[in-house]
C-alpha cells in the first residue's frame, strides 16, 4: 500500500527559484493538506483542499500556491523561494468521517527543502 | 487563542522505566485529540483519537487518556524501539488541527 507519496524527498533551491512539490494519495480520500514542520514548532498548515475542486488557505499561506489537480493529486508551488521557506514539507490526506468520528490523517514521508 | 503545549520537550528513559508525556490544550469546542508518532526522517503516524473527558485507549505499551484540559500518553515498560517524537494535535470547532511541538522520547537499552 503506497498511501501518500511525495516527490521529491530532498531539494536545494537558490533564492528566487521556483519549484513544485508533488503529492499523490491512493486511498480515495476527499481531503488533502500541505504542512510545514520547523524545529521546535508544531506542524503548521499551509493550504488544504476539502474536496476535489476546492482549496483554502491555512495558517501560513504566504509565498505558496496550490493546485488540486484531481482527487488523487495535490501540488504545492513556491513561486520565488526565500530562505525562510527552508523547512520540511508534509502532505497529508484524510477520508472524512466514519461512524460519527473524524478519521485520522495519513502523511507522506516529507520533502526536505533548503533555500540558499 | 487555541493552543497546544506538549511537555517535556525531551525525555530520556532507561528500558523498562515507565513514564508519561503531557499534552495540554486550550481550544474552543474540542472535536477530537490526536496522538501521532514520528520517526526521524519520516512523516507522522497515527496512534490514537480521543473525543471526550475520561476516554482511554491502549495500543501495546501505550495508553492515552483525556481530561477537559489535557491528555497523557502513558508508556509502560518501554523498549528502545519506542524511541520517537510523539505529537499531539487537537481539532477545534472549525475542524482545523492545531499541533503541539512534540516530545522527543529516547529509550536507552
Backbone of each chain as ProteinMPNN parsed JSONL, in Angstrom:
{"seq_chain_A": "XXXXXXXXXXXXXXXXXXXXXXXXXXXXXXXXXXXXXXXXXXXXXXXXXXXXXXXXXXXXXXXXXXXXXXXXXXXXXXXXXXXXXXXXXXXXXXXXXXXXXXXXXXXXXXXXXXXX", "coords_chain_A": {"N_chain_A": [[0.841, -1.201, 0.0], [0.753, 2.091, -1.049], [-0.156, 4.578, -0.002], [0.371, 7.829, 0.9], [2.268, 9.647, -1.301], [5.113, 11.557, -1.773], [7.008, 13.761, -3.807], [9.845, 15.8, -4.677], [12.083, 13.983, -2.42], [14.199, 15.335, -1.314], [15.479, 18.65, -1.746], [17.365, 21.355, -2.987], [17.296, 24.772, -3.317], [18.014, 27.876, -4.969], [17.737, 31.22, -3.768], [14.877, 32.84, -4.974], [14.352, 31.04, -7.006], [11.928, 28.802, -8.461], [9.676, 26.106, -7.664], [7.823, 23.014, -7.703], [6.174, 20.992, -5.42], [5.171, 17.677, -5.336], [2.31, 15.652, -4.628], [0.589, 12.661, -4.053], [-2.193, 10.555, -3.414], [-3.488, 7.278, -2.748], [-5.796, 6.411, -1.543], [-8.354, 7.16, -1.967], [-9.211, 9.463, -0.686], [-11.011, 12.392, 0.364], [-10.078, 14.834, 1.441], [-7.123, 16.826, 1.421], [-3.877, 17.964, 2.467], [-1.311, 20.436, 3.015], [1.51, 20.793, 4.978], [4.037, 22.519, 6.891], [7.025, 21.806, 8.714], [8.944, 22.927, 11.263], [11.895, 23.192, 13.3], [11.269, 22.834, 16.775], [8.697, 23.737, 16.612], [5.164, 23.223, 16.168], [3.461, 21.312, 13.606], [2.497, 23.281, 10.864], [-0.238, 24.477, 9.065], [-0.372, 24.991, 5.622], [-1.895, 25.112, 3.169], [-5.09, 23.709, 2.335], [-7.291, 21.224, 0.931], [-10.52, 20.533, 0.83], [-12.084, 19.023, -0.793], [-12.156, 17.655, -4.126], [-11.481, 20.18, -6.456], [-11.675, 22.327, -4.745], [-9.846, 24.673, -2.765], [-8.22, 25.994, 0.141], [-6.839, 28.58, 2.22], [-4.438, 28.034, 4.805], [-2.813, 28.36, 7.935], [-0.312, 29.536, 7.321], [-0.029, 30.707, 4.511], [1.348, 32.493, 2.833], [3.487, 33.112, 0.084], [3.176, 30.727, -1.14], [1.434, 28.552, -3.451], [-1.276, 26.426, -4.431], [-2.515, 23.475, -6.132], [-5.27, 21.487, -6.732], [-5.23, 18.89, -8.498], [-6.685, 16.655, -9.252], [-8.72, 14.113, -7.711], [-6.765, 12.551, -6.544], [-4.321, 13.977, -6.52], [-2.352, 16.656, -5.209], [-0.72, 19.563, -5.388], [2.033, 21.656, -4.372], [3.269, 24.861, -4.804], [6.139, 26.873, -4.93], [6.707, 30.033, -5.794], [8.745, 31.971, -5.815], [11.373, 31.25, -4.222], [12.399, 31.674, -0.814], [14.856, 32.058, 1.818], [13.492, 31.757, 4.274], [11.659, 29.834, 3.75], [12.891, 27.454, 3.987], [12.512, 24.262, 5.149], [10.769, 21.328, 6.354], [8.454, 19.734, 4.404], [5.218, 18.426, 4.534], [2.774, 16.385, 3.084], [-0.606, 15.456, 3.503], [-3.449, 13.28, 3.776], [-6.987, 12.749, 4.235], [-9.839, 10.798, 5.043], [-12.397, 11.54, 6.013], [-15.337, 11.181, 7.697], [-16.278, 8.526, 9.818], [-18.628, 6.458, 11.143], [-19.489, 8.532, 12.792], [-17.178, 9.565, 13.79], [-14.269, 11.566, 13.326], [-11.975, 10.775, 10.867], [-8.508, 9.721, 10.892], [-5.553, 11.52, 9.782], [-3.35, 10.7, 7.117], [0.076, 10.691, 6.463], [2.625, 11.736, 4.132], [6.12, 10.981, 3.377], [7.59, 13.26, 3.499], [9.215, 16.276, 2.276], [12.368, 17.534, 2.173], [13.41, 20.694, 2.144], [15.781, 23.056, 1.227], [16.627, 26.401, 1.079], [18.918, 28.474, -0.341]], "CA_chain_A": [[0.0, 0.0, 0.0], [1.607, 3.259, -1.138], [-0.632, 5.616, 0.907], [0.63, 9.186, 0.424], [3.592, 9.692, -1.906], [5.604, 12.908, -2.047], [8.259, 13.925, -4.55], [10.993, 14.948, -4.352], [12.363, 13.796, -0.986], [15.155, 16.381, -0.942], [15.645, 19.669, -2.775], [18.071, 22.587, -2.637], [16.973, 25.844, -4.255], [18.607, 29.186, -4.736], [16.741, 32.267, -3.535], [14.247, 33.333, -6.182], [13.949, 29.955, -7.881], [10.596, 28.258, -8.216], [9.566, 24.656, -7.748], [6.542, 22.421, -7.329], [6.203, 19.746, -4.663], [4.077, 16.837, -5.777], [1.73, 14.75, -3.634], [-0.486, 11.824, -4.568], [-2.684, 9.536, -2.464], [-4.231, 6.216, -3.433], [-6.781, 5.922, -0.583], [-9.648, 7.728, -2.345], [-9.583, 10.442, 0.325], [-11.503, 13.673, -0.146], [-9.317, 15.989, 1.935], [-5.66, 16.775, 1.344], [-3.284, 19.065, 3.228], [0.123, 20.693, 2.991], [2.046, 21.343, 6.221], [5.473, 22.65, 7.046], [7.476, 21.462, 10.056], [10.187, 23.597, 11.609], [12.377, 22.762, 14.623], [10.696, 23.477, 17.949], [7.34, 24.223, 16.356], [4.226, 22.223, 15.686], [3.117, 21.363, 12.194], [1.672, 24.441, 10.518], [-0.989, 24.234, 7.845], [-0.129, 25.99, 4.575], [-3.127, 25.108, 2.391], [-5.784, 22.442, 2.323], [-8.33, 21.034, -0.066], [-11.539, 19.687, 1.464], [-12.592, 18.103, -1.815], [-11.656, 17.968, -5.465], [-12.006, 21.426, -6.988], [-11.656, 23.412, -3.752], [-8.644, 24.867, -1.965], [-8.35, 27.074, 1.111], [-5.622, 28.94, 2.929], [-4.253, 27.629, 6.181], [-2.211, 29.315, 8.861], [0.87, 30.214, 6.761], [-0.096, 30.521, 3.062], [2.093, 33.47, 2.043], [4.632, 32.595, -0.652], [2.828, 29.407, -1.682], [0.183, 28.32, -4.155], [-1.582, 25.007, -4.54], [-3.446, 23.023, -7.166], [-5.846, 20.144, -6.558], [-5.282, 18.501, -9.9], [-7.772, 15.687, -9.312], [-8.942, 13.63, -6.35], [-5.55, 11.91, -6.042], [-3.098, 14.781, -6.516], [-2.414, 17.997, -4.61], [0.651, 20.061, -5.506], [2.38, 22.905, -3.68], [4.242, 25.585, -5.616], [6.851, 28.035, -4.415], [6.952, 30.834, -6.993], [10.038, 32.649, -5.678], [11.789, 30.711, -2.935], [13.134, 32.517, 0.124], [15.463, 31.24, 2.887], [12.508, 31.48, 5.326], [10.873, 28.672, 3.352], [13.639, 26.247, 4.331], [11.659, 23.54, 6.083], [10.327, 20.016, 5.894], [7.069, 19.863, 3.96], [4.458, 17.181, 4.569], [1.446, 16.284, 2.516], [-1.436, 14.507, 4.23], [-4.812, 13.115, 3.274], [-7.922, 12.24, 5.243], [-11.043, 10.329, 4.387], [-13.622, 12.248, 6.386], [-15.994, 10.735, 8.911], [-16.728, 7.143, 9.841], [-19.33, 6.137, 12.387], [-19.603, 9.713, 13.644], [-15.872, 10.007, 14.25], [-13.393, 12.107, 12.302], [-10.886, 9.836, 10.605], [-7.181, 10.291, 11.068], [-4.815, 11.916, 8.591], [-2.195, 9.9, 6.74], [1.116, 11.6, 5.996], [3.727, 11.299, 3.292], [7.428, 10.902, 4.03], [8.142, 14.596, 3.627], [10.215, 16.841, 1.364], [13.282, 18.403, 2.914], [13.751, 21.778, 1.238], [16.727, 24.068, 1.693], [16.747, 27.55, 0.177], [20.188, 29.151, -0.009]], "C_chain_A": [[0.87, 1.244, 0.0], [1.158, 4.343, -0.155], [-0.474, 6.993, 0.287], [2.086, 9.255, -0.057], [3.958, 11.126, -2.245], [6.884, 12.844, -2.868], [8.57, 15.401, -4.719], [11.139, 14.766, -2.849], [13.304, 14.877, -0.468], [15.251, 17.383, -2.092], [16.416, 20.852, -2.198], [17.768, 23.609, -3.721], [17.791, 27.082, -3.933], [17.466, 30.188, -4.532], [16.218, 32.786, -4.869], [13.827, 32.249, -7.158], [12.558, 29.478, -7.517], [10.645, 26.736, -8.292], [8.172, 24.217, -7.302], [6.793, 21.122, -6.593], [4.948, 18.952, -5.033], [3.607, 15.918, -4.649], [0.608, 13.962, -4.285], [-0.879, 10.807, -3.511], [-3.563, 8.548, -3.221], [-5.311, 5.628, -2.534], [-8.176, 6.47, -0.853], [-10.153, 8.741, -1.303], [-10.06, 11.742, -0.312], [-10.581, 14.825, 0.208], [-7.816, 15.763, 1.821], [-5.09, 18.061, 1.922], [-1.802, 19.21, 2.899], [0.503, 21.38, 4.302], [3.535, 21.629, 6.047], [5.833, 22.381, 8.5], [8.847, 22.066, 10.271], [10.591, 23.201, 13.024], [11.723, 23.549, 15.753], [9.286, 23.994, 17.775], [6.455, 23.062, 15.939], [4.053, 22.328, 14.178], [2.204, 22.565, 11.928], [1.06, 24.233, 9.141], [-0.754, 25.364, 6.855], [-1.404, 26.182, 3.762], [-3.788, 23.749, 2.579], [-6.851, 22.432, 1.232], [-9.335, 20.043, 0.522], [-12.133, 18.689, 0.478], [-12.018, 18.531, -3.158], [-12.31, 19.258, -5.949], [-12.014, 22.579, -6.016], [-10.305, 23.47, -3.058], [-8.867, 26.049, -1.028], [-7.03, 27.328, 1.795], [-5.639, 28.395, 4.341], [-3.635, 28.738, 6.996], [-1.102, 30.14, 8.226], [0.913, 30.107, 5.238], [0.818, 31.426, 2.229], [3.332, 32.863, 1.395], [4.382, 31.248, -1.307], [1.542, 29.481, -2.507], [-0.03, 26.823, -4.265], [-2.514, 24.748, -5.712], [-3.942, 21.643, -6.786], [-6.143, 19.655, -7.96], [-6.429, 17.54, -10.174], [-7.938, 15.143, -7.901], [-7.658, 13.081, -5.739], [-4.415, 12.891, -5.757], [-3.31, 16.204, -6.023], [-0.992, 18.536, -4.593], [0.809, 21.409, -4.806], [3.479, 23.594, -4.472], [4.818, 26.761, -4.844], [7.261, 28.851, -5.637], [8.325, 31.492, -6.961], [10.576, 32.311, -4.292], [12.618, 31.704, -2.122], [13.737, 31.636, 1.216], [14.479, 30.895, 4.013], [11.616, 30.282, 4.991], [11.667, 27.364, 3.475], [12.878, 25.519, 5.433], [11.482, 22.106, 5.582], [8.837, 20.133, 5.6], [6.399, 18.488, 3.935], [3.115, 17.371, 3.888], [0.676, 15.238, 3.314], [-2.791, 14.398, 3.548], [-5.682, 12.512, 4.357], [-9.235, 11.889, 4.567], [-12.289, 11.115, 4.731], [-14.151, 11.719, 7.689], [-16.448, 9.284, 8.751], [-17.394, 6.873, 11.17], [-19.405, 7.312, 13.33], [-18.286, 10.228, 14.163], [-15.048, 10.498, 13.069], [-12.229, 11.154, 12.091], [-9.544, 10.539, 10.695], [-6.569, 10.673, 9.73], [-3.635, 10.977, 8.383], [-1.183, 10.837, 6.08], [2.082, 10.927, 5.027], [5.03, 11.336, 4.068], [8.1, 12.263, 4.165], [9.111, 14.966, 2.509], [11.066, 17.807, 2.163], [13.833, 19.448, 1.961], [14.699, 22.749, 1.92], [16.81, 25.161, 0.641], [17.984, 28.343, 0.598], [20.281, 30.507, -0.717]], "O_chain_A": [[1.647, 1.452, 0.932], [2.006, 4.975, 0.473], [-1.101, 7.299, -0.727], [3.012, 8.956, 0.697], [3.205, 11.825, -2.923], [7.735, 11.982, -2.649], [7.647, 16.197, -4.89], [10.375, 15.353, -2.084], [13.21, 15.285, 0.69], [15.123, 17.017, -3.26], [16.16, 21.293, -1.078], [17.961, 23.341, -4.907], [18.203, 27.306, -2.795], [16.37, 30.014, -5.065], [16.986, 33.126, -5.769], [13.023, 32.509, -8.053], [12.07, 29.717, -6.413], [11.542, 26.159, -8.906], [7.453, 24.948, -6.622], [7.526, 20.255, -7.069], [3.834, 19.474, -5.041], [4.403, 15.467, -3.826], [-0.229, 14.529, -4.988], [-0.031, 10.265, -2.804], [-4.267, 8.893, -4.169], [-5.711, 4.48, -2.723], [-9.086, 6.264, -0.05], [-11.356, 8.861, -1.07], [-9.586, 12.143, -1.375], [-10.327, 15.698, -0.622], [-7.307, 14.673, 2.084], [-5.727, 19.112, 1.878], [-1.128, 18.24, 2.552], [-0.081, 22.392, 4.689], [4.199, 21.063, 5.178], [5.059, 22.683, 9.408], [9.796, 21.756, 9.551], [9.733, 22.908, 13.857], [11.633, 24.775, 15.698], [8.733, 24.619, 18.68], [6.931, 22.05, 15.425], [4.453, 23.314, 13.56], [1.262, 22.823, 12.678], [1.743, 23.866, 8.184], [-0.91, 26.539, 7.187], [-1.929, 27.292, 3.678], [-3.135, 22.768, 2.934], [-7.247, 23.467, 0.698], [-9.032, 18.862, 0.688], [-12.627, 17.634, 0.875], [-11.468, 19.623, -3.301], [-13.527, 19.418, -5.869], [-12.326, 23.706, -6.402], [-9.691, 22.436, -2.793], [-9.6, 26.983, -1.351], [-6.203, 26.428, 1.94], [-6.682, 28.301, 4.987], [-3.906, 29.918, 6.77], [-0.952, 31.319, 8.547], [1.821, 29.465, 4.711], [1.041, 31.158, 1.049], [4.125, 32.189, 2.052], [5.269, 30.691, -1.954], [0.689, 30.343, -2.294], [0.922, 26.045, -4.2], [-3.196, 25.642, -6.212], [-3.149, 20.734, -6.546], [-7.184, 19.972, -8.535], [-7.069, 17.615, -11.223], [-7.336, 15.681, -6.972], [-7.487, 13.145, -4.522], [-3.624, 12.662, -4.842], [-4.293, 16.865, -6.361], [-0.145, 18.023, -3.861], [-0.139, 22.182, -4.669], [4.504, 22.985, -4.778], [4.102, 27.53, -4.202], [8.083, 28.396, -6.433], [8.998, 31.559, -7.99], [10.277, 32.995, -3.313], [13.421, 32.464, -2.663], [13.192, 30.574, 1.515], [14.617, 29.846, 4.643], [10.901, 29.777, 5.857], [11.173, 26.297, 3.11], [12.628, 26.071, 6.505], [11.987, 21.734, 4.522], [8.059, 20.576, 6.444], [6.938, 17.525, 3.391], [2.423, 18.369, 4.085], [1.252, 14.242, 3.751], [-3.221, 15.306, 2.837], [-5.194, 11.854, 5.276], [-9.689, 12.575, 3.65], [-13.144, 11.343, 3.875], [-13.463, 11.803, 8.706], [-16.933, 8.878, 7.695], [-16.775, 7.046, 12.22], [-19.389, 7.128, 14.547], [-18.253, 11.216, 14.896], [-15.106, 9.944, 11.971], [-11.565, 10.768, 13.053], [-9.446, 11.762, 10.593], [-7.008, 10.21, 8.677], [-3.005, 10.521, 9.337], [-1.542, 11.668, 5.246], [2.321, 9.722, 5.093], [5.056, 11.674, 5.251], [9.09, 12.391, 4.886], [9.735, 14.107, 1.887], [10.566, 18.767, 2.75], [14.627, 19.133, 1.075], [14.454, 23.203, 3.038], [17.034, 24.889, -0.538], [18.086, 28.816, 1.73], [21.274, 31.218, -0.56]]}, "seq_chain_B": "XXXXXXXXXXXXXXXXXXXXXXXXXXXXXXXXXXXXXXXXXXXXXXXXXXXXXXXXXXXXXXXXXXXXXXXXXXXXXXXXXXXXXXXXXXXXXXXXXXXXXXXXXXXXX", "coords_chain_B": {"N_chain_B": [[-6.949, 32.35, 22.286], [-6.524, 29.402, 20.429], [-4.521, 26.711, 21.534], [-1.833, 24.367, 21.827], [0.2, 22.613, 24.0], [3.035, 20.731, 24.588], [4.717, 18.642, 26.907], [7.401, 16.864, 28.572], [9.893, 18.659, 26.541], [11.846, 16.9, 25.74], [12.618, 13.537, 26.663], [14.394, 11.229, 28.436], [14.702, 7.848, 29.033], [15.378, 4.8, 30.796], [15.364, 1.523, 29.422], [12.389, -0.174, 30.135], [11.59, 1.583, 32.091], [8.849, 3.186, 33.132], [6.759, 5.973, 32.136], [5.174, 9.221, 31.562], [3.847, 11.294, 28.97], [2.851, 14.661, 28.391], [0.088, 16.546, 27.145], [-1.24, 19.559, 26.959], [-4.09, 21.636, 26.446], [-5.83, 24.454, 25.058], [-8.759, 25.111, 23.671], [-11.512, 26.028, 21.669], [-14.429, 24.302, 21.691], [-13.768, 21.323, 21.417], [-13.065, 18.918, 19.019], [-11.876, 16.532, 18.954], [-8.911, 14.815, 19.992], [-5.683, 14.04, 18.996], [-3.08, 11.631, 18.84], [0.135, 11.168, 17.537], [2.931, 9.368, 16.221], [6.28, 10.076, 15.355], [8.964, 9.089, 13.488], [12.501, 9.644, 12.951], [13.119, 11.463, 9.968], [10.771, 10.713, 8.76], [7.195, 10.802, 8.036], [4.494, 11.807, 10.283], [2.812, 9.235, 12.135], [-0.284, 7.813, 12.732], [-1.648, 7.254, 16.006], [-3.7, 7.368, 18.165], [-7.125, 8.492, 18.667], [-8.98, 10.629, 20.729], [-12.054, 11.619, 22.216], [-13.698, 12.504, 24.33], [-13.713, 13.665, 27.752], [-12.315, 11.484, 30.127], [-12.11, 9.349, 28.489], [-10.203, 6.554, 27.328], [-7.539, 4.962, 25.57], [-5.735, 2.152, 24.318], [-2.657, 0.756, 23.102], [-0.532, -1.71, 22.629], [2.301, -0.956, 24.432], [1.468, 1.56, 25.002], [-0.766, 3.993, 26.346], [-3.395, 6.186, 26.1], [-4.938, 8.968, 27.622], [-7.629, 11.25, 28.468], [-8.53, 14.444, 29.693], [-10.482, 17.365, 30.567], [-8.723, 19.384, 30.078], [-6.26, 18.387, 29.344], [-4.159, 15.799, 27.923], [-2.723, 12.611, 28.454], [-0.012, 10.562, 27.517], [0.749, 7.5, 28.33], [3.52, 5.455, 28.893], [4.38, 2.222, 29.224], [6.821, 0.158, 30.599], [8.868, 0.706, 28.534], [10.534, 0.022, 25.365], [13.601, 0.137, 23.422], [12.769, 0.517, 20.755], [10.573, 2.118, 20.98], [11.456, 4.639, 20.942], [11.085, 7.849, 19.662], [9.57, 10.817, 18.252], [6.752, 12.134, 19.778], [3.697, 13.369, 18.839], [1.058, 15.641, 19.496], [-2.225, 16.651, 18.684], [-5.043, 18.832, 18.346], [-8.44, 19.047, 17.306], [-10.328, 21.771, 16.399], [-13.359, 23.792, 16.853], [-13.788, 24.655, 14.298], [-12.966, 22.586, 12.876], [-10.285, 22.45, 12.311], [-6.899, 21.35, 12.608], [-4.737, 21.731, 15.333], [-1.422, 21.76, 16.224], [0.879, 20.421, 18.637], [4.353, 20.955, 19.606], [5.698, 18.636, 20.061], [7.124, 15.78, 21.82], [10.271, 14.511, 22.307], [11.214, 11.296, 22.662], [13.534, 9.176, 24.159], [14.701, 6.005, 24.523], [16.868, 4.198, 26.385], [18.874, 1.303, 26.063]], "CA_chain_B": [[-6.331, 31.705, 21.125], [-6.351, 27.954, 20.574], [-3.112, 26.408, 21.744], [-1.48, 23.021, 22.292], [1.538, 22.623, 24.582], [3.481, 19.405, 24.987], [5.851, 18.61, 27.832], [8.558, 17.738, 28.361], [10.36, 18.707, 25.157], [12.593, 15.664, 25.527], [12.559, 12.644, 27.808], [15.295, 10.082, 28.31], [14.348, 6.797, 29.978], [16.001, 3.501, 30.64], [14.44, 0.469, 29.002], [11.6, -0.695, 31.229], [11.214, 2.657, 33.024], [7.576, 3.746, 32.691], [6.601, 7.409, 32.325], [4.044, 9.815, 30.843], [4.012, 12.533, 28.221], [1.689, 15.509, 28.607], [-0.388, 17.452, 26.103], [-2.275, 20.424, 27.5], [-4.68, 22.373, 25.338], [-6.936, 25.386, 25.208], [-9.407, 25.149, 22.362], [-12.959, 26.201, 21.738], [-15.174, 23.248, 21.019], [-12.888, 20.216, 21.031], [-13.648, 17.936, 18.107], [-11.026, 15.353, 18.958], [-7.494, 14.981, 20.292], [-4.985, 13.001, 18.248], [-1.677, 11.353, 19.118], [0.9, 10.614, 16.429], [4.348, 9.058, 16.437], [7.096, 10.447, 14.2], [10.345, 8.617, 13.49], [13.375, 10.58, 12.211], [13.09, 11.393, 8.519], [9.502, 10.158, 8.276], [6.004, 11.551, 8.378], [3.783, 11.333, 11.47], [2.0, 8.022, 12.005], [-1.402, 7.903, 13.669], [-1.735, 6.319, 17.131], [-4.991, 7.364, 18.85], [-8.026, 9.635, 18.73], [-9.815, 10.686, 21.923], [-13.089, 12.619, 21.979], [-14.359, 13.076, 25.495], [-13.013, 13.51, 29.025], [-12.491, 10.171, 30.715], [-11.864, 8.323, 27.48], [-8.867, 5.964, 27.331], [-7.279, 3.995, 24.507], [-4.455, 1.468, 24.517], [-2.054, 0.037, 21.992], [0.731, -2.309, 23.096], [2.808, -0.365, 25.671], [0.979, 2.934, 25.056], [-2.133, 4.239, 26.781], [-3.714, 7.604, 26.039], [-6.079, 9.378, 28.423], [-8.067, 12.615, 28.164], [-9.339, 15.219, 30.62], [-11.01, 18.553, 29.893], [-7.665, 20.347, 29.791], [-5.007, 17.778, 28.934], [-4.113, 14.384, 27.618], [-1.468, 11.958, 28.805], [0.379, 9.343, 26.822], [1.499, 6.698, 29.292], [4.34, 4.421, 28.256], [4.671, 1.21, 30.251], [7.967, -0.719, 30.304], [9.24, 0.983, 27.144], [11.668, -0.621, 24.71], [14.318, 1.093, 22.547], [12.005, 0.79, 19.532], [9.567, 3.149, 21.269], [12.098, 5.943, 20.762], [10.481, 8.603, 18.56], [8.912, 12.04, 18.697], [5.314, 11.933, 19.893], [2.996, 14.615, 18.536], [-0.329, 15.769, 19.916], [-2.96, 17.661, 17.922], [-6.465, 18.927, 18.677], [-9.302, 19.588, 16.256], [-11.169, 22.777, 17.048], [-14.757, 23.87, 16.412], [-13.771, 24.855, 12.852], [-12.436, 21.317, 12.338], [-8.882, 22.598, 11.955], [-5.972, 20.707, 13.537], [-3.692, 22.556, 15.944], [-0.417, 20.785, 16.629], [1.932, 20.73, 19.576], [5.713, 20.857, 19.059], [6.171, 17.267, 20.202], [8.064, 15.327, 22.85], [11.239, 13.534, 21.787], [11.408, 10.233, 23.652], [14.704, 8.333, 23.906], [14.736, 4.866, 25.443], [18.21, 3.622, 26.361], [18.87, -0.128, 26.44]], "C_chain_B": [[-6.145, 30.214, 21.406], [-4.862, 27.604, 20.626], [-2.928, 24.986, 22.248], [-0.035, 23.059, 22.774], [1.898, 21.225, 25.04], [4.689, 19.521, 25.915], [6.128, 17.178, 28.264], [8.922, 17.804, 26.881], [11.092, 17.426, 24.789], [12.578, 14.857, 26.813], [13.446, 11.441, 27.53], [14.975, 9.082, 29.417], [15.219, 5.574, 29.749], [14.935, 2.519, 30.148], [13.716, -0.084, 30.216], [11.109, 0.352, 32.221], [9.964, 3.367, 32.499], [7.505, 5.241, 32.969], [5.399, 7.891, 31.527], [4.459, 11.079, 30.125], [2.718, 13.33, 28.352], [1.37, 16.358, 27.38], [-1.507, 18.287, 26.715], [-2.806, 21.319, 26.383], [-5.714, 23.391, 25.817], [-7.535, 25.533, 23.818], [-10.896, 25.311, 22.565], [-13.617, 25.061, 20.983], [-14.31, 22.115, 20.503], [-13.646, 19.221, 20.166], [-12.771, 16.695, 17.993], [-9.592, 15.714, 19.29], [-6.767, 13.78, 19.714], [-3.548, 12.872, 18.753], [-1.064, 10.683, 17.895], [2.31, 10.308, 16.912], [5.098, 9.46, 15.18], [8.52, 9.953, 14.4], [11.197, 9.578, 12.663], [13.302, 10.377, 10.699], [11.803, 10.847, 7.938], [8.337, 11.06, 8.651], [5.349, 11.002, 9.636], [2.903, 10.126, 11.151], [0.959, 8.017, 13.108], [-1.337, 6.836, 14.759], [-3.175, 6.231, 17.677], [-5.8, 8.616, 18.526], [-8.86, 9.523, 20.001], [-10.82, 11.813, 21.743], [-13.658, 13.25, 23.232], [-13.57, 12.764, 26.768], [-13.346, 12.154, 29.643], [-12.219, 9.025, 29.749], [-10.416, 7.852, 27.556], [-8.747, 5.02, 26.142], [-5.889, 3.43, 24.698], [-3.989, 0.793, 23.239], [-0.681, -0.421, 22.449], [1.158, -1.628, 24.409], [2.309, 1.07, 25.874], [-0.477, 2.992, 25.508], [-2.361, 5.737, 26.798], [-4.968, 7.881, 26.849], [-6.392, 10.849, 28.15], [-8.867, 13.195, 29.321], [-9.814, 16.456, 29.869], [-9.916, 19.54, 29.506], [-6.395, 19.719, 29.243], [-5.181, 16.309, 28.598], [-2.743, 13.866, 28.03], [-1.263, 10.751, 27.909], [1.29, 8.582, 27.773], [2.256, 5.612, 28.545], [4.803, 3.466, 29.354], [5.789, 0.295, 29.77], [8.46, -0.523, 28.877], [10.47, 0.217, 26.689], [12.363, 0.407, 23.802], [13.546, 1.452, 21.283], [10.856, 1.767, 19.748], [10.151, 4.559, 21.141], [11.552, 6.612, 19.506], [10.064, 9.957, 19.118], [7.417, 11.799, 18.677], [4.613, 13.283, 19.79], [1.551, 14.529, 18.991], [-0.987, 16.856, 19.062], [-4.412, 17.66, 18.379], [-7.218, 19.511, 17.49], [-10.291, 20.531, 16.919], [-12.572, 22.811, 16.44], [-14.871, 24.152, 14.916], [-13.201, 23.641, 12.12], [-11.018, 21.458, 11.8], [-8.018, 21.933, 13.024], [-4.941, 21.709, 14.023], [-2.702, 21.614, 16.594], [0.48, 21.321, 17.745], [3.291, 20.512, 18.924], [6.318, 19.469, 19.233], [7.059, 17.036, 21.407], [8.963, 14.278, 22.237], [11.55, 12.544, 22.891], [12.588, 9.364, 23.234], [14.719, 7.25, 24.974], [16.111, 4.195, 25.313], [18.187, 2.171, 26.808], [19.684, -0.385, 27.701]], "O_chain_B": [[-5.674, 29.82, 22.473], [-4.057, 28.134, 19.861], [-3.755, 24.465, 22.997], [0.855, 23.489, 22.04], [1.151, 20.602, 25.794], [5.557, 20.375, 25.736], [5.21, 16.359, 28.323], [8.338, 17.096, 26.061], [10.974, 16.93, 23.669], [12.53, 15.413, 27.91], [13.278, 10.733, 26.537], [14.977, 9.431, 30.597], [15.728, 5.348, 28.651], [13.748, 2.682, 30.434], [14.347, -0.426, 31.216], [10.301, 0.045, 33.098], [10.042, 4.084, 31.502], [8.114, 5.728, 33.922], [4.693, 7.101, 30.899], [5.305, 11.836, 30.599], [1.629, 12.76, 28.417], [2.266, 16.823, 26.675], [-2.6, 17.778, 26.961], [-2.062, 21.712, 25.484], [-6.373, 23.206, 26.84], [-6.88, 26.026, 22.9], [-11.467, 24.79, 23.523], [-13.391, 24.878, 19.787], [-14.136, 21.959, 19.294], [-14.722, 18.746, 20.53], [-12.906, 15.909, 17.056], [-9.11, 16.785, 18.919], [-7.181, 12.638, 19.916], [-2.888, 13.867, 19.052], [-1.641, 9.773, 17.3], [2.809, 10.901, 17.868], [4.626, 9.222, 14.068], [9.199, 10.341, 15.351], [10.68, 10.254, 11.773], [13.41, 9.252, 10.211], [11.741, 10.548, 6.746], [8.473, 11.963, 9.476], [5.611, 9.863, 10.024], [2.335, 10.009, 10.065], [1.285, 8.195, 14.281], [-1.019, 5.677, 14.494], [-3.79, 5.165, 17.656], [-5.249, 9.655, 18.164], [-9.383, 8.454, 20.315], [-10.484, 12.855, 21.18], [-14.061, 14.413, 23.208], [-12.866, 11.759, 26.859], [-14.503, 11.736, 29.676], [-12.112, 7.869, 30.157], [-9.511, 8.645, 27.816], [-9.713, 4.364, 25.751], [-4.981, 4.113, 25.171], [-4.782, 0.33, 22.419], [0.224, 0.393, 22.633], [0.437, -1.721, 25.402], [2.704, 1.722, 26.84], [-1.304, 2.169, 25.116], [-1.611, 6.478, 27.434], [-5.942, 7.132, 26.778], [-5.543, 11.598, 27.668], [-9.759, 12.545, 29.865], [-9.576, 16.584, 28.668], [-10.149, 20.436, 28.695], [-5.532, 20.43, 28.728], [-6.182, 15.674, 28.929], [-1.743, 14.579, 27.965], [-2.2, 10.022, 27.585], [2.44, 8.958, 27.996], [1.704, 4.936, 27.677], [5.517, 3.851, 30.281], [5.72, -0.271, 28.679], [8.472, -1.469, 28.09], [11.32, -0.18, 27.487], [11.771, 1.429, 23.456], [13.657, 2.574, 20.79], [10.228, 2.198, 18.781], [9.423, 5.549, 21.222], [11.554, 6.023, 18.425], [10.192, 10.209, 20.316], [6.872, 11.317, 17.685], [4.897, 14.21, 20.549], [0.907, 13.485, 18.886], [-0.359, 17.87, 18.757], [-4.951, 16.619, 18.755], [-6.7, 20.361, 16.765], [-10.995, 20.165, 17.86], [-12.924, 21.965, 15.618], [-15.924, 23.92, 14.322], [-12.984, 23.67, 10.908], [-10.594, 20.686, 10.94], [-8.362, 21.951, 14.205], [-4.347, 22.443, 13.233], [-3.074, 20.772, 17.411], [0.797, 22.51, 17.793], [3.381, 19.957, 17.829], [7.339, 19.157, 18.62], [7.665, 17.963, 21.945], [8.487, 13.273, 21.708], [12.088, 12.914, 23.934], [12.644, 8.877, 22.105], [14.746, 7.537, 26.17], [16.462, 3.688, 24.247], [17.557, 1.837, 27.812], [19.782, -1.527, 28.15]]}, "name": "protein", "num_of_chains": 2, "seq": "XXXXXXXXXXXXXXXXXXXXXXXXXXXXXXXXXXXXXXXXXXXXXXXXXXXXXXXXXXXXXXXXXXXXXXXXXXXXXXXXXXXXXXXXXXXXXXXXXXXXXXXXXXXXXXXXXXXXXXXXXXXXXXXXXXXXXXXXXXXXXXXXXXXXXXXXXXXXXXXXXXXXXXXXXXXXXXXXXXXXXXXXXXXXXXXXXXXXXXXXXXXXXXXXXXXXXXXXXXXXXXXXX"}
